[in-house]
């Protein structure tokens, strides 16, 4: 069954407030080696058989543009794989 894996995170120019809080908490726990933290989202979709991987990836990118990500402040990457 084909799977789409989507990683979404804020664009580098957008302040990642959640990442800053996590970084601060890690420092408070003694993990001073952490330089920066970026918090994002991971979405996995099970796709129907039939369409080519290229067509499936294009469709998933359209899903990201229309619903799954906010393209104004977020960037995303899409990977479509065939699982055995």
C-alpha angles and dihedrals in degrees: 000000000000117000130197118208117197126189115193127187139157118276113258091251093058120086110247100211093174090051090051091052092049091048091051092048091050090051090050088053090054100262095128093157091075106106101181140351128213118191119201144151133263121206126184122194128192107217131202119253120251112062122089118260089249092054091046092050091050090051093049090049088053089051089053093049093048104036123345100061137028101232092196094066105009137066124201143189126212129204122182116196136175111236118204 
